[in-house]
Amino acid sequence: MAVLLLTAPPPGWSGIEIYFGMSGWPCYKKIEAAGQPYEHFLAKRYNLKVESKEEEKKDEVDEEDQSKSEEYQKKKKKKILTTDDYYELLGLSHLRWKATTKDIRDAYRKAVLLYHPDKNVGIDDTIFKKVQVAYDTLSNEQKRKTFDSQEADVSIPTSVPFDSDFYKTFGIVFERFAKWSINPKVPPLGDPKTTYSEVQKFYDFWYSFRSWRDFSFNDEYDLEDAESRDERRWMERQNKKTRDKLKKDEKSRITKLTETAYGLDPRIKKFKEEQEAERQRKKEAREDAARRKKEQQERKELAEREKKQAEEQARADEVKRIAREKDQVKRDLQNKRKKLREYCLDLKGVTPVDVESLCLNLDHSRTTALVQTLDGAANDKERIRLAVRAELDHIKQAQNAQERKAKSDAEGKKEAREAKPWTSEELSQLARALTKVPAGSQNRWQSVAELIPTRTLNEVIAKAQSAKNSRPQELQKKKDVEAKDAYQASLVHKRERDGKPVDEITIRYDMEGASSSAGEVQEVPSQIPSGAAVQTATTGAPKAKAKSSKAAPPTQTQTTATATAPASAPASAPAPAPTQPTTSEVDSSVTDWSSEQQKALERALAKFPSSLGPERWDRISSEVPGKSKRDCVARFKYLANLIKIKKAL
């Protein structure tokens, strides 16, 4: 058995109370199924309708309103609609709702003079009282709106009578409704000459028409009769319902009027007819253009087909003609060859092989010419033999010339192929082929040559061998360049670290092993005699001695050998490499430079470019302390020649 645990009852509980002990098992009580969840369960099971609490509250409110309505119905005011025309009492029936405040005031003053009892003896004051009420109503804006809203609604026409036209029939109706428009600028209905844009504006205005008409005159209850605030609010709700219904009806009537007028407006009909005619005209124009285009395309295709057929027929006729001519030439050539064989029969020195050689190598024109020559010789065998031999000799010479030309062309192609440089594409093909067919493969070079169609087997082998031999040299050259770049980078870093100027001359000078900080450098003369070698004191000495701080002075034998170098040395013998002279062989004005003067010269060279012209060296010498223009120029030439000599070594 299931156990139902119950919570404490809510405040105000009036149902059955359930008690159970605080200890031991709970007591079991029989509970009748009830409550809202149970009702929803039954409704879902048996498809019943159960009202929610909101609906119950609404029903209670409606019942309460109904009960109050029955009580308040007794206080419903009587509808008193005035039958007096206030505009007519004041003499403004021709203006009515168009009358201004000034018009109403002026009309009231005139009416007072006419109907006031004090001004006119014997006149009843009833009319004056009505005039007074009319003025009070029309001079008050809200009361005037209420009075203007009481006018009876005009009937909406559904068609145009035979004895009238559209503009008169609907113009009056729209004018009656126009007085209630919030926007005072109401567009007119117009006439047959009105443009379509103006007509469209007119109907757009009435489709979105907004009215200020006040239907409070038709209220069922007077709020002044309410005895309580609740009763007053109830009356306001009832009056509002009535007004909203009347406003909705008026909006429907205006919409119906606008739709009816739009459907019967002859200008709209005319525009639609013109629009439809224009649409039909454009459609016909498109169809006509498409038809003309199609016909033009068909004519063009027909002309192209006829032209193509004519060309094909002409080509076929030409082929037939050429075939007939060839056939005729062939038959004629056969007859000429037959006749030539008859002439060459039993000729001395002419073998059947020679005769067939004539028949095969001579074309139709030469065969015809030879036969005509033989016909002219009649039965003179010697003349026939000479003519035949002449043709044979001519054929042999032509064959020999053709063979020589073919041989020459073959040799030229071979030379061109051998001298033809390898392109990047061919080198790529060679590299891929060597990778694809590794060393040790059977018929390797034949397979590699097949993968390079533009080269022969010998060319492929020669190129592969030359590439193999040159690769170590290329690697060594690459290593030398990398080492030189690394050394140059280290020199630049060292000079920047020491705060020394960095330019191309100093770096190249340092790379050649010169030491400007010590002020002693090995120098060479500005001019080196051509064909003579400069012999230093360290020639042939080991490297350890060459690196010593002082070089040994040249001996008499070395100087004499240098001065008396043989001038008659063979031209093919290579001249010995030039070497650096010692400091004693160079002018002291070039070598007597301190490190500060050298730095000043380097800075001046970088500061004043060569574009300054002749005055450049004047400015440079002014920046170098203790040195003249001539000294600076000599020093610069000396360093430049030194670098050239080092490059040549």
C-alpha positions as CSV (number, residue, x, y, z in Angstrom):
1,M,0.0,0.0,0.0
2,A,1.3,3.4,-0.9
3,V,1.8,6.0,1.8
4,L,0.7,9.6,1.1
5,L,2.7,12.1,3.1
6,L,0.6,15.3,3.8
7,T,2.0,18.7,4.7
8,A,0.6,21.1,7.3
9,P,-2.7,22.6,6.3
10,P,-2.6,26.2,5.0
11,P,-4.0,29.1,7.1
12,G,-7.8,29.2,7.1
13,W,-8.2,25.5,6.3
14,S,-11.8,24.5,6.9
15,G,-11.7,20.9,5.6
16,I,-11.2,17.6,7.3
17,E,-8.4,17.5,9.8
18,I,-6.0,14.6,9.9
19,Y,-4.2,13.7,13.0
20,F,-1.3,11.3,13.6
21,G,1.1,10.6,16.4
22,M,4.5,12.1,16.6
23,S,6.0,8.6,17.2
24,G,5.3,5.3,15.7
25,W,3.7,4.7,12.4
26,P,1.4,7.3,10.8
27,C,-2.3,6.9,10.8
28,Y,-4.0,6.0,7.6
29,K,-7.1,8.0,6.7
30,K,-9.5,7.7,3.7
31,I,-9.3,10.9,1.7
32,E,-11.7,11.8,-1.0
33,A,-10.2,12.8,-4.4
34,A,-10.8,16.5,-5.0
35,G,-9.0,19.7,-6.0
36,Q,-8.0,21.5,-9.2
37,P,-5.3,18.9,-10.3
38,Y,-7.9,16.2,-9.9
39,E,-10.4,18.2,-12.0
40,H,-7.8,18.6,-14.8
41,F,-7.1,14.9,-14.6
42,L,-10.7,14.1,-15.1
43,A,-11.0,16.7,-17.9
44,K,-8.1,15.2,-19.7
45,R,-9.4,11.7,-19.3
46,Y,-13.0,12.3,-20.3
47,N,-12.4,15.3,-22.6
48,L,-14.2,17.7,-20.3
49,K,-13.9,21.5,-20.3
50,V,-12.6,23.0,-17.1
51,E,-12.6,26.7,-16.5
52,S,-9.4,28.2,-15.1
53,K,-9.2,30.6,-12.2
54,E,-8.7,33.6,-14.6
55,E,-11.9,32.6,-16.5
56,E,-13.7,32.2,-13.2
57,K,-12.5,35.7,-12.1
58,K,-13.6,37.1,-15.5
59,D,-17.0,35.5,-15.2
60,E,-17.3,36.9,-11.7
61,V,-16.4,40.4,-13.0
62,D,-18.9,40.1,-15.8
63,E,-21.5,39.0,-13.3
64,E,-20.6,41.9,-11.1
65,D,-20.8,44.3,-14.1
66,Q,-24.1,42.7,-15.1
67,S,-25.5,43.2,-11.6
68,K,-24.2,46.8,-11.6
69,S,-25.5,47.3,-15.1
70,E,-29.0,46.4,-14.1
71,E,-28.8,48.9,-11.3
72,Y,-27.1,51.6,-13.4
73,Q,-29.5,51.1,-16.4
74,K,-32.1,53.1,-14.5
75,K,-29.8,56.1,-14.7
76,K,-29.4,56.0,-18.5
77,K,-29.9,59.5,-19.8
78,K,-32.4,60.4,-22.4
79,K,-31.0,61.1,-25.8
80,I,-31.8,64.8,-26.5
81,L,-30.7,65.8,-29.9
82,T,-31.2,69.4,-30.7
83,T,-33.2,70.1,-33.8
84,D,-32.1,73.8,-34.0
85,D,-29.5,74.6,-36.6
86,Y,-27.1,76.9,-34.8
87,Y,-25.4,78.0,-38.0
88,E,-28.8,79.0,-39.5
89,L,-29.8,80.9,-36.3
90,L,-26.6,83.0,-36.7
91,G,-26.9,83.3,-40.4
92,L,-23.9,81.1,-41.3
93,S,-25.7,78.3,-43.1
94,H,-23.7,79.1,-46.2
95,L,-20.4,78.6,-44.3
96,R,-21.3,76.1,-41.6
97,W,-18.2,74.2,-40.5
98,K,-15.9,76.5,-42.6
99,A,-16.9,79.5,-40.5
100,T,-14.1,81.0,-38.5
101,T,-14.2,82.4,-34.9
102,K,-14.4,85.9,-36.3
103,D,-17.3,85.0,-38.5
104,I,-19.2,83.5,-35.6
105,R,-18.6,86.6,-33.4
106,D,-19.7,89.0,-36.1
107,A,-22.8,86.9,-36.8
108,Y,-23.7,86.8,-33.1
109,R,-23.5,90.6,-32.8
110,K,-25.9,91.1,-35.7
111,A,-28.3,88.5,-34.3
112,V,-28.3,90.3,-30.9
113,L,-29.3,93.5,-32.6
114,L,-32.1,91.7,-34.3
115,Y,-33.5,89.5,-31.6
116,H,-32.6,91.2,-28.2
117,P,-35.9,92.1,-26.3
118,D,-34.4,95.4,-25.1
119,K,-33.5,96.5,-28.7
120,N,-36.8,95.4,-30.2
121,V,-40.1,96.0,-28.3
122,G,-42.7,93.4,-28.5
123,I,-40.3,90.5,-29.6
124,D,-40.4,87.3,-27.6
125,D,-37.1,86.4,-26.0
126,T,-37.3,82.7,-27.1
127,I,-35.4,83.3,-30.3
128,F,-32.8,85.4,-28.4
129,K,-32.2,82.5,-25.9
130,K,-31.7,80.1,-28.8
131,V,-29.2,82.5,-30.4
132,Q,-27.4,82.8,-27.1
133,V,-27.2,79.0,-26.9
134,A,-26.0,78.8,-30.5
135,Y,-23.2,81.3,-29.8
136,D,-22.2,79.6,-26.5
137,T,-21.9,76.2,-28.4
138,L,-20.1,77.4,-31.5
139,S,-17.7,79.7,-29.7
140,N,-16.5,76.7,-27.5
141,E,-14.2,74.5,-29.5
142,Q,-15.1,71.2,-27.8
143,K,-18.9,72.0,-27.9
144,R,-18.6,73.0,-31.6
145,K,-16.9,69.7,-32.4
146,T,-19.7,67.8,-30.7
147,F,-22.3,69.9,-32.5
148,D,-20.6,69.4,-35.9
149,S,-20.4,65.6,-35.2
150,Q,-24.2,65.4,-34.8
151,E,-24.8,66.0,-38.5
152,A,-26.5,63.1,-40.2
153,D,-24.2,60.8,-42.2
154,V,-24.6,61.1,-45.9
155,S,-25.4,58.0,-47.9
156,I,-22.6,56.4,-49.9
157,P,-23.4,56.0,-53.6
158,T,-22.7,52.6,-55.2
159,S,-23.0,53.8,-58.8
160,V,-23.2,56.9,-60.9
161,P,-26.7,58.0,-61.9
162,F,-27.4,58.6,-65.6
163,D,-28.4,62.2,-65.1
164,S,-25.1,63.0,-63.3
165,D,-21.4,62.4,-63.6
166,F,-18.8,60.8,-61.3
167,Y,-17.3,64.1,-60.0
168,K,-20.6,65.6,-58.9
169,T,-21.9,62.4,-57.3
170,F,-18.8,61.6,-55.3
171,G,-17.5,65.2,-54.8
172,I,-20.3,66.1,-52.5
173,V,-19.9,63.0,-50.4
174,F,-16.1,63.4,-50.0
175,E,-16.6,67.1,-49.1
176,R,-19.1,66.1,-46.3
177,F,-16.5,63.7,-44.8
178,A,-13.6,66.2,-45.4
179,K,-14.9,68.5,-42.6
180,W,-13.9,65.9,-40.0
181,S,-10.3,65.5,-41.2
182,I,-7.5,66.1,-38.8
183,N,-5.4,67.3,-41.7
184,P,-7.0,70.5,-43.0
185,K,-5.3,70.2,-46.4
186,V,-7.7,67.8,-48.0
187,P,-6.9,67.2,-51.7
188,P,-9.8,67.8,-54.1
189,L,-11.4,65.1,-56.2
190,G,-10.5,67.0,-59.3
191,D,-11.8,66.7,-62.9
192,P,-11.0,64.7,-66.0
193,K,-7.9,66.9,-66.6
194,T,-6.3,66.0,-63.3
195,T,-3.0,64.2,-63.6
196,Y,-2.7,60.6,-62.5
197,S,-0.2,61.5,-59.8
198,E,-2.7,64.0,-58.2
199,V,-5.5,61.4,-58.4
200,Q,-3.3,58.8,-56.7
201,K,-2.5,61.3,-53.9
202,F,-6.2,61.9,-53.5
203,Y,-7.0,58.2,-52.9
204,D,-3.9,57.7,-50.8
205,F,-5.2,60.4,-48.5
206,W,-8.6,58.9,-48.1
207,Y,-7.3,55.3,-47.6
208,S,-5.3,56.7,-44.6
209,F,-8.0,59.1,-43.5
210,R,-7.9,60.3,-39.9
211,S,-11.1,61.8,-38.4
212,W,-11.5,64.1,-35.3
213,R,-15.3,63.4,-35.2
214,D,-16.5,63.2,-31.6
215,F,-19.3,60.8,-30.8
216,S,-19.9,62.0,-27.3
217,F,-23.2,63.3,-28.3
218,N,-24.4,59.8,-28.5
219,D,-23.3,58.7,-25.0
220,E,-25.9,56.7,-23.1
221,Y,-24.9,57.8,-19.7
222,D,-24.3,61.2,-18.1
223,L,-21.3,61.1,-15.8
224,E,-22.8,63.8,-13.6
225,D,-25.5,61.4,-12.5
226,A,-23.0,59.0,-11.1
227,E,-23.2,58.6,-7.3
228,S,-19.8,57.0,-6.8
229,R,-16.4,56.6,-8.4
230,D,-17.1,53.0,-9.4
231,E,-20.3,54.0,-11.0
232,R,-18.6,56.8,-12.9
233,R,-15.9,54.5,-14.2
234,W,-18.5,52.0,-15.3
235,M,-20.4,54.7,-17.2
236,E,-17.1,55.8,-18.9
237,R,-16.5,52.3,-20.1
238,Q,-19.9,52.0,-21.5
239,N,-19.7,55.3,-23.2
240,K,-16.3,54.4,-24.6
241,K,-17.6,51.2,-26.1
242,T,-20.3,53.1,-27.9
243,R,-17.9,55.7,-29.2
244,D,-15.4,53.0,-30.4
245,K,-18.2,51.2,-32.3
246,L,-19.3,54.4,-34.0
247,K,-15.7,55.3,-35.0
248,K,-15.2,51.8,-36.4
249,D,-18.4,52.1,-38.4
250,E,-17.4,55.5,-39.7
251,K,-14.0,54.2,-40.8
252,S,-15.6,51.3,-42.6
253,R,-18.0,53.7,-44.4
254,I,-15.1,55.9,-45.5
255,T,-13.1,53.0,-46.7
256,K,-16.1,51.6,-48.6
257,L,-16.6,55.1,-50.1
258,T,-13.0,55.3,-51.2
259,E,-13.0,51.8,-52.8
260,T,-16.2,52.5,-54.6
261,A,-15.0,55.8,-56.0
262,Y,-11.7,54.2,-57.0
263,G,-13.5,51.4,-58.9
264,L,-15.8,53.9,-60.7
265,D,-13.3,56.7,-61.3
266,P,-13.0,57.1,-65.1
267,R,-9.5,58.4,-64.8
268,I,-8.4,55.2,-63.0
269,K,-10.1,53.2,-65.7
270,K,-8.4,55.2,-68.4
271,F,-5.0,54.8,-66.8
272,K,-5.5,51.1,-66.4
273,E,-6.5,50.8,-70.0
274,E,-3.5,52.8,-71.1
275,Q,-1.3,50.8,-68.8
276,E,-2.7,47.5,-70.2
277,A,-2.3,48.8,-73.7
278,E,1.3,49.8,-73.0
279,R,2.0,46.4,-71.4
280,Q,0.4,44.7,-74.4
281,R,2.4,47.0,-76.8
282,K,5.6,46.1,-75.1
283,K,4.7,42.5,-75.1
284,E,4.0,42.6,-78.8
285,A,7.2,44.6,-79.4
286,R,9.2,41.9,-77.5
287,E,7.5,39.1,-79.4
288,D,8.1,41.0,-82.7
289,A,11.7,41.6,-81.8
290,A,12.2,37.9,-80.8
291,R,10.5,36.8,-84.0
292,R,12.7,39.1,-86.2
293,K,15.7,37.9,-84.3
294,K,14.7,34.3,-84.9
295,E,14.1,34.9,-88.5
296,Q,17.4,36.8,-88.9
297,Q,19.2,33.9,-87.2
298,E,17.5,31.4,-89.4
299,R,18.4,33.4,-92.5
300,K,22.0,33.6,-91.3
301,E,22.2,29.9,-90.5
302,L,20.6,29.2,-93.9
303,A,23.2,31.4,-95.7
304,E,26.0,29.8,-93.7
305,R,24.7,26.3,-94.6
306,E,24.4,27.3,-98.3
307,K,27.9,28.8,-98.2
308,K,29.3,25.7,-96.5
309,Q,27.6,23.4,-99.0
310,A,28.9,25.5,-101.9
311,E,32.5,25.4,-100.5
312,E,32.2,21.7,-99.9
313,Q,30.9,21.2,-103.5
314,A,33.7,23.4,-104.8
315,R,36.3,21.4,-102.9
316,A,34.8,18.2,-104.1
317,D,34.8,19.4,-107.7
318,E,38.4,20.6,-107.3
319,V,39.4,17.2,-105.8
320,K,37.7,15.4,-108.8
321,R,39.4,17.7,-111.2
322,I,42.8,17.1,-109.6
323,A,42.1,13.4,-109.6
324,R,41.2,13.5,-113.3
325,E,44.3,15.5,-114.1
326,K,46.5,13.1,-112.1
327,D,44.9,10.2,-113.8
328,Q,45.4,11.7,-117.2
329,V,49.0,12.6,-116.3
330,K,49.5,9.1,-115.0
331,R,48.2,7.5,-118.2
332,D,50.2,9.9,-120.4
333,L,53.4,9.2,-118.2
334,Q,52.9,5.5,-118.7
335,N,52.6,5.9,-122.4
336,K,55.7,8.1,-122.5
337,R,57.7,5.6,-120.4
338,K,56.6,2.8,-122.7
339,K,57.8,4.8,-125.7
340,L,61.1,5.6,-123.8
341,R,61.7,1.9,-123.2
342,E,61.2,1.3,-126.9
343,Y,63.7,3.9,-127.9
344,C,66.3,2.6,-125.4
345,L,66.0,-1.0,-126.6
346,D,69.3,-2.3,-127.9
347,L,71.2,0.9,-127.2
348,K,74.9,0.5,-126.5
349,G,76.0,1.5,-123.0
350,V,72.4,1.7,-121.7
351,T,71.3,-1.1,-119.5
352,P,67.7,-2.0,-118.5
353,V,68.6,-0.7,-115.0
354,D,69.5,2.7,-116.5
355,V,66.2,2.7,-118.4
356,E,64.2,2.0,-115.2
357,S,66.2,4.7,-113.4
358,L,65.1,7.1,-116.0
359,C,61.5,6.1,-115.7
360,L,61.6,6.4,-111.9
361,N,63.5,9.7,-111.5
362,L,62.1,11.7,-114.4
363,D,58.8,13.4,-113.8
364,H,56.1,13.9,-116.4
365,S,57.5,17.2,-117.8
366,R,61.1,15.9,-118.2
367,T,59.9,12.5,-119.5
368,T,57.8,14.3,-122.1
369,A,60.7,16.6,-123.1
370,L,63.1,13.6,-123.4
371,V,60.6,11.7,-125.6
372,Q,60.1,14.7,-127.8
373,T,63.9,14.9,-128.2
374,L,64.1,11.3,-129.1
375,D,61.2,11.7,-131.6
376,G,63.3,14.4,-133.2
377,A,66.3,12.1,-133.5
378,A,64.2,9.7,-135.7
379,N,66.2,6.5,-136.2
380,D,69.6,8.0,-135.3
381,K,70.7,5.6,-132.6
382,E,73.8,7.7,-131.6
383,R,71.8,10.8,-131.0
384,I,69.3,8.8,-128.9
385,R,72.1,7.2,-126.9
386,L,73.7,10.6,-126.2
387,A,70.4,12.1,-125.1
388,V,69.7,9.2,-122.8
389,R,73.2,9.3,-121.4
390,A,72.9,13.0,-120.7
391,E,69.8,12.5,-118.7
392,L,71.4,9.6,-116.8
393,D,74.4,11.8,-116.0
394,H,72.1,14.6,-114.8
395,I,70.2,12.2,-112.6
396,K,73.4,10.9,-111.1
397,Q,74.7,14.4,-110.4
398,A,71.5,15.3,-108.7
399,Q,71.6,12.2,-106.5
400,N,75.2,12.9,-105.6
401,A,74.4,16.5,-104.7
402,Q,71.4,15.4,-102.6
403,E,73.6,12.9,-100.8
404,R,76.2,15.6,-100.1
405,K,73.6,17.9,-98.8
406,A,72.1,15.3,-96.6
407,K,75.5,14.4,-95.2
408,S,76.3,18.1,-94.6
409,D,72.9,18.7,-92.9
410,A,73.5,15.7,-90.7
411,E,77.0,16.9,-89.7
412,G,75.6,20.4,-89.1
413,K,72.8,19.1,-86.9
414,K,75.4,17.0,-85.0
415,E,77.6,20.0,-84.5
416,A,74.7,22.2,-83.5
417,R,73.5,19.5,-81.1
418,E,77.0,19.2,-79.6
419,A,77.4,23.0,-79.3
420,K,73.9,23.5,-78.0
421,P,73.9,24.6,-74.4
422,W,71.9,22.7,-71.8
423,T,68.7,24.4,-70.8
424,S,67.4,24.4,-67.2
425,E,64.6,22.0,-68.3
426,E,67.1,19.6,-69.7
427,L,69.3,19.8,-66.6
428,S,66.2,19.1,-64.5
429,Q,65.4,16.1,-66.7
430,L,68.9,14.8,-66.3
431,A,68.8,15.2,-62.5
432,R,65.5,13.3,-62.3
433,A,66.7,10.6,-64.6
434,L,69.9,10.1,-62.6
435,T,67.8,9.8,-59.5
436,K,65.3,7.5,-61.1
437,V,67.9,5.2,-62.6
438,P,70.6,4.7,-59.9
439,A,74.2,3.6,-60.5
440,G,74.6,-0.2,-61.1
441,S,71.3,-0.5,-63.0
442,Q,71.4,-2.5,-66.2
443,N,71.7,-0.3,-69.3
444,R,71.6,2.7,-67.1
445,W,72.8,5.4,-69.6
446,Q,70.5,4.1,-72.3
447,S,67.6,4.5,-69.9
448,V,68.7,8.0,-68.8
449,A,69.1,9.1,-72.5
450,E,65.6,7.9,-73.2
451,L,64.2,10.2,-70.5
452,I,65.9,13.2,-72.2
453,P,64.6,13.1,-75.8
454,T,66.5,16.3,-76.9
455,R,69.9,14.8,-76.2
456,T,71.9,11.8,-77.5
457,L,73.5,9.1,-75.4
458,N,77.0,10.6,-75.7
459,E,75.8,14.1,-74.7
460,V,74.1,12.7,-71.6
461,I,77.2,10.8,-70.5
462,A,79.5,13.8,-71.2
463,K,77.3,16.2,-69.2
464,A,76.9,13.9,-66.3
465,Q,80.7,13.4,-66.1
466,S,81.4,17.1,-66.3
467,A,78.9,17.9,-63.6
468,K,80.5,15.2,-61.4
469,N,84.0,16.7,-61.9
470,S,82.9,20.3,-61.3
471,R,80.9,19.7,-58.2
472,P,83.9,19.5,-55.7
473,Q,85.2,22.8,-57.1
474,E,81.8,24.4,-56.8
475,L,81.5,23.2,-53.2
476,Q,85.0,24.5,-52.3
477,K,84.2,27.9,-53.9
478,K,81.0,28.1,-51.9
479,K,82.8,27.3,-48.7
480,D,85.4,30.0,-49.5
481,V,82.7,32.6,-50.1
482,E,81.0,31.7,-46.8
483,A,84.3,31.9,-44.9
484,K,85.1,35.3,-46.4
485,D,81.6,36.6,-45.5
486,A,81.9,35.3,-41.9
487,Y,85.4,37.0,-41.6
488,Q,84.1,40.3,-43.0
489,A,81.2,40.2,-40.5
490,S,83.5,39.6,-37.6
491,L,85.7,42.7,-38.7
492,V,82.6,44.9,-38.9
493,H,81.5,43.7,-35.4
494,K,84.9,44.4,-34.0
495,R,85.2,47.9,-35.4
496,E,81.7,48.8,-34.1
497,R,82.6,47.4,-30.7
498,D,85.7,49.6,-30.6
499,G,83.8,52.6,-31.8
500,K,85.8,52.9,-35.0
501,P,84.2,54.1,-38.3
502,V,83.1,51.4,-40.7
503,D,83.3,51.8,-44.5
504,E,84.2,49.7,-47.5
505,I,87.9,50.9,-47.7
506,T,88.8,50.1,-44.0
507,I,87.0,46.7,-44.0
508,R,88.7,45.7,-47.2
509,Y,92.0,47.0,-45.9
510,D,91.7,45.0,-42.6
511,M,90.8,41.9,-44.6
512,E,94.1,42.2,-46.5
513,G,96.0,42.0,-43.2
514,A,96.9,45.7,-42.7
515,S,97.1,47.1,-39.3
516,S,96.4,50.9,-39.2
517,S,96.6,51.0,-35.4
518,A,100.3,50.4,-35.4
519,G,100.9,52.9,-38.2
520,E,103.1,50.4,-40.2
521,V,101.7,48.8,-43.3
522,Q,103.3,47.1,-46.2
523,E,102.7,49.2,-49.3
524,V,103.4,49.1,-53.0
525,P,104.3,51.8,-55.5
526,S,101.4,53.6,-57.1
527,Q,102.5,52.2,-60.4
528,I,103.7,48.7,-61.1
529,P,105.8,48.1,-64.3
530,S,104.0,45.8,-66.7
531,G,105.7,42.5,-67.2
532,A,107.8,42.9,-64.1
533,A,107.2,41.2,-60.8
534,V,107.7,42.8,-57.4
535,Q,109.9,40.6,-55.2
536,T,109.6,41.0,-51.4
537,A,112.0,40.0,-48.8
538,T,109.8,37.2,-47.7
539,T,109.6,35.5,-51.1
540,G,109.9,31.8,-50.7
541,A,110.2,32.1,-46.9
542,P,108.1,30.0,-44.7
543,K,104.8,31.3,-43.3
544,A,106.3,31.7,-39.8
545,K,108.9,34.1,-41.0
546,A,106.5,36.0,-43.3
547,K,104.4,36.9,-40.2
548,S,107.3,38.5,-38.3
549,S,107.0,42.1,-37.4
550,K,110.0,43.3,-39.5
551,A,110.8,42.0,-43.0
552,A,114.5,41.4,-43.9
553,P,115.9,43.9,-46.4
554,P,116.2,42.6,-49.9
555,T,119.6,41.2,-51.0
556,Q,121.7,42.5,-53.9
557,T,121.0,39.3,-55.8
558,Q,117.2,39.7,-55.4
559,T,117.3,43.3,-56.4
560,T,119.4,42.7,-59.4
561,A,117.2,39.8,-60.4
562,T,114.2,42.0,-60.2
563,A,115.7,44.8,-62.1
564,T,117.1,42.6,-64.8
565,A,114.1,40.4,-65.4
566,P,114.4,38.9,-68.9
567,A,112.3,40.8,-71.3
568,S,112.4,38.0,-73.9
569,A,110.4,35.6,-71.8
570,P,108.0,33.6,-73.8
571,A,104.5,35.0,-73.9
572,S,102.9,31.8,-73.0
573,A,104.9,31.6,-69.7
574,P,102.9,32.8,-66.8
575,A,104.3,35.9,-65.0
576,P,105.0,35.5,-61.2
577,A,102.3,36.8,-58.9
578,P,102.9,40.4,-57.7
579,T,103.8,40.7,-54.0
580,Q,103.8,43.6,-51.5
581,P,106.9,45.8,-51.3
582,T,108.5,46.8,-48.1
583,T,108.0,50.1,-46.3
584,S,111.4,51.4,-47.5
585,E,110.3,51.2,-51.1
586,V,107.4,53.6,-50.7
587,D,107.3,57.3,-50.1
588,S,107.2,58.2,-46.3
589,S,104.4,60.8,-47.0
590,V,102.1,57.9,-47.6
591,T,103.0,55.7,-44.7
592,D,103.6,58.3,-42.0
593,W,100.0,58.3,-40.8
594,S,98.8,57.9,-37.3
595,S,95.6,56.1,-36.3
596,E,93.8,59.4,-35.6
597,Q,94.7,60.8,-39.0
598,Q,93.6,57.5,-40.7
599,K,90.2,57.7,-38.8
600,A,89.8,61.3,-39.8
601,L,90.4,60.5,-43.4
602,E,87.9,57.7,-43.3
603,R,85.3,59.9,-41.8
604,A,86.0,62.7,-44.3
605,L,85.7,60.2,-47.2
606,A,82.3,59.1,-46.0
607,K,81.2,62.7,-45.3
608,F,82.1,64.3,-48.6
609,P,80.9,62.2,-51.6
610,S,82.6,62.2,-55.0
611,S,79.7,64.2,-56.5
612,L,81.3,67.4,-55.0
613,G,83.8,67.5,-57.8
614,P,87.4,69.1,-57.5
615,E,86.6,70.8,-54.2
616,R,86.0,67.5,-52.5
617,W,89.7,66.9,-51.6
618,D,90.0,70.4,-50.2
619,R,87.2,69.7,-47.8
620,I,88.7,66.3,-47.0
621,S,92.1,67.7,-46.2
622,S,90.5,70.3,-43.9
623,E,89.1,67.5,-41.8
624,V,92.4,65.6,-41.5
625,P,94.8,67.4,-39.1
626,G,98.5,67.8,-40.2
627,K,97.9,66.5,-43.8
628,S,97.6,68.4,-47.0
629,K,95.4,67.8,-50.0
630,R,98.3,66.1,-51.8
631,D,99.0,63.8,-48.8
632,C,95.3,62.8,-48.6
633,V,95.1,62.0,-52.4
634,A,98.4,60.0,-52.3
635,R,97.2,58.0,-49.2
636,F,93.9,57.2,-50.9
637,K,95.6,56.1,-54.1
638,Y,98.0,54.0,-52.1
639,L,95.2,52.1,-50.3
640,A,93.3,51.6,-53.6
641,N,96.4,50.1,-55.3
642,L,97.1,47.9,-52.2
643,I,93.6,46.4,-52.5
644,K,94.0,45.7,-56.2
645,I,97.4,44.0,-55.6
646,K,95.8,41.8,-52.8
647,K,93.0,40.8,-55.2
648,A,95.6,39.8,-57.8
649,L,97.5,37.6,-55.4
